Amino acid sequence: MEPEGYPSTLGGDDESFGMVESEPKTTIQRFLYPEDEELPSNFEMPIWDHLEELRERVMVAGLAAAASILVCFCFSKELVLFLEAPVAETGVRFLQLSPGEFFFTTLKTAGYSGLLVAAPTVLYEIIAYVVPGLTKSERTFLAPVVFGSSILFYFGLVFSYEILTPAALNFFVSYADGAVESLWSIDQYFEFVLVLMLSTGLSFQVPVIQVMLGQLGIVTSEQMFSLWRYVVVGSTVVAAVLTPSTDPFTQALLAIPLVLLYFGGAFAVRAIEQRKDTSQA
């Protein structure tokens, strides 16, 4: 029996453990160590079944990509004419500077186009594989992120094809007008156009990254808005790197949408924060 006034060690430990357990988890801790009620409990699968499912889904995604590339190769000349359209009215002529250059260019074009066509199927296979292991809140959060990311990526491709690429190419044509005749290598032209379109589509993922950081609690909307000056400078630098032309008009065509996308992502994070505060109130 313990002396009177002597503190109980076990009781003190219980209180300390209770205090530790009562401390709320941060957003990152909840992401890494979710609560039991958030974990999926509908079924369990052995590791070998997971590997078998992974093999099947990789095979389906690979077959879809291969079939899409093959179909795009069958229409490769039509795709070439489609990608030549931004400078079709400027008098530029395309040349094959080495044997087989046009053939390998069509292979490259069919490969890029086929991957874009097969992207929804590949994305579906990835999501279908990882969804059973996600928590309930992650499943709710996954759909808007994937949908928004896909829409922004394809919107970036369209924006690059319709606005950015013609502006950059017309700059080069007008700059050389009267001095040299524009005879362009077909391979270098398509490398220029495809890289510009893909880089623009990837740069349009800025709001998605912001929403993910905001959902994890790493960055708040107020912090995003407070960095707007750095964002304007950074968007200008990114536009200068991604757009090969040196005229400020073409760079502004990419820098302004990047700034608007950043502010759109910041407003989306603020809306998520307000919804969390409303649900907790």
N, C-alpha and C positions, 0 to 999 in steps of 0.2 A: 504494500500500500504506500502511495507516494505521500510525502509530507505536505501539510497544508500550505498553500501559497506557491507550491512548486508547480511550474507550468507543465502541462502534459505534452510530452514530445510528439506523441501520435496525433493528438488533437491539433497541435500546431502545424504538423505536416499536412493534416487533412485540410486545414484552413488554407495553407499555402497552395496545396494542389487545387483546392477549389477556386482560389483566386486565379491560378494559371488557366484553369479550364474555362473560367468565365470571361477571360480576355477575348474580345472579338478578333477574328482572323482578318487579315488584309485580303485584298482582292487577289493578289498573286498567290497567297497561301490557300485560298479557297480554290484557285485554279489547279494548283499542284496537289492539294490534299482535299478533295471534295468531301462533303458530308455523305453519310451512308444513304440518306434518302434521295440524293442526287444521282447515285450510281444506278446503272441499268441492272434490273433484276429479272428480265424476262427470259433470258436463257444464258447458258454457259457453253463454251466450245473449247475443246482441247487444242493444244498448240499445233498439232499436226493438221487438224481441220482448218485452223487459221492459215497455215502455209498452203494447204490445198486450195482454199478459197482465193488466196493471194495469187497463186499460179494461174487459176482460171480467169481471174479478172485481168491480170496482166496480159494473158493470151487474147482475151476479147478486145482489150484496148489496142494491142499491137495489130491484130487483124483488122480492126476498124481503121487504124491509121494507114496500114498498107493498102487497104482497099480504096481509101480516099485518095491517097497519093497516085494510085494506078488510074483512077477515074480522072483525076486532074491532069495526069500526063496525056491521056487521050484527048483532052481539050487544051493542051499546052499552048498551041498557036493562038487560040482564042484568048487565053489568059495573057499571052505576050502582047497582043493587040490592046487588050484592056488596060494593061499597065503602061503601054506607050501613049495612051490617050491624053495624059496631062500635057504633053508637048507635041501632040499630033499636028496642031495648027501653027506651030512656030517655025516650021521648015527644017527641023532637025532630022538628020538621016542617021540610021543606025547601021554599023558595019560589023561584019564577022572578021576579026583580025587574025584568027588562027583556025586551023582545021578542027572542027568539032566544037567550036566555041558556042555556037547557037544551040547545039544539042545539049551540052552540059548546062547551058543557061535554062533551057526548058526543064531539065531535071531539077535544077535548083528551084525554079518557080513552082513546079508541081509538088515538090517536097514541102515548101512553105505553105502553099495553098491547101494541100492535103492535111497537114497538121492542124490548120485553122478549121477545116471542115470537120475533122475528127475530134476536135477539142471538146465539144459537148459530151460525146460518148466516153472519152477518156476521163473527163471530170466526173461524170456519173459513176463510173467504175470506182474511182478513188473515194468518192463520197459514200457509196454503198458499202465499201469495205470498212471505213473508219466510223461510220455513224453508230453501229451497235456498241462501240466502246466509249461513246461520248456520254457526258452527263445530260440531264434534262435541259438545263440552262444552255449548255453548249449546243445542243441540237436546235434549240430555238434561235440561237445566235448565228448558227452556221448558214441557214438558208438565205437571210438577207445579205450576208457577206459574199457568198458565192454568186448570188444573182447580181448584186451590185458590181462585183469585180468583173464579171463577164460582160455586163452592159457597158461599163466604162472602157474595157479593153477594146471591144468592137467599135464603140463610139470613137475611140482614139484612132483606130484604123481608118474609119470613114473620114474623120477630120483631117488626117494626114493626106489621104488620097484626094479629097475634094478641095482643100484649102492650102495646107502647108506645102505639099510636094509641088503643085503647080507654081506657087509663089517662088519657091527656091529655084526651080528649074527655069522659070521665065527670067529670073534675075541673071542667071548664068548666060542665057541666050542673048538677052538685051545688052549685057556687058560686053559680049564678044561681037555684037553686031557691027559690021563695017570694018572689022579688023581681021577676023578669021571666020572660016566657014565651020559651022557646027556639024562635025562628023563624029559621032560618039560610039564607043565600043558597047555592044549590046550587053556584054557580061558586066562591065563596070557600071552601066546605067542601072541594071536590075539590082545589082548589089547596093547601089546608092538608094534606090527607091525602097527596097525591102527592108534594109536596115533602118531607114528613116521611119517607115510605117510601124515596124515592130517596136522601136524605141519610143515612139509617140504613144503607142498603145500601153506600154509598160509604165510610162510616166503618168498616165491617167489613173494609175492605181493609188495615187496619193491619198484620196479620201478613205479608201479601204484600210490602208495602213493606220490612218488617224483613228478610225473607229475601233480597230483592234487594240491600239494602245490605250484609247479611252476606256474600252470595256474592261481591260485588265487593270485599270487604275494607275498606269504608269505615268500618263500625262493627262492633265485636266484641260477643259476647254479654255479656261482663263489663261493658262500657260500658253496654249496655242495662239490665242489672240494677242498675247503680249509679245510674241515673236514675229509679228507681221513684217517688221522692217527687214529682218534677216531672210524672211521668206521671199520678199520681193527681190532682194539681191540674189538669193540662191536660185530663184526661178529664172532670172536673167542669165546667170552663169550656165544653168542647165540648158536653156534654150540656145545659148551660143555654142555649146558643145554638140547638141543634137542636130542643129541645123547647119549644114555645111556652108551656106552662104553667109557673107559677112555684113549684109545690109541690115539695118536696125528694124526695118519693116517686117522682114521674115522672122527675125528673132522675137519680135513683139507678138507675132501671131501664135507662137507657142508659149511665151512667157505669161501673157495675160490669161489664157485658159488655165495654166498651172496655178496662178495666184487665186483665180476664182474657185478652182477645185479645192484648194487648201482651205479657203474660208468656208466653202460648203461642207467640208469634212469637219471643221471646227464647230459649225452650227449643228451638225448631226451629233457630235459628241455632247454638246450642251443639251440637246433634246433627250439624249439617253440619260444624262445625269439628272435632268428634271423628272424624268419618268421614274428613275430609281428613288429620288427623294419623295415623290408622290406615293409610291408603293410602300415605302418604309414609314410614312407618316400615319 
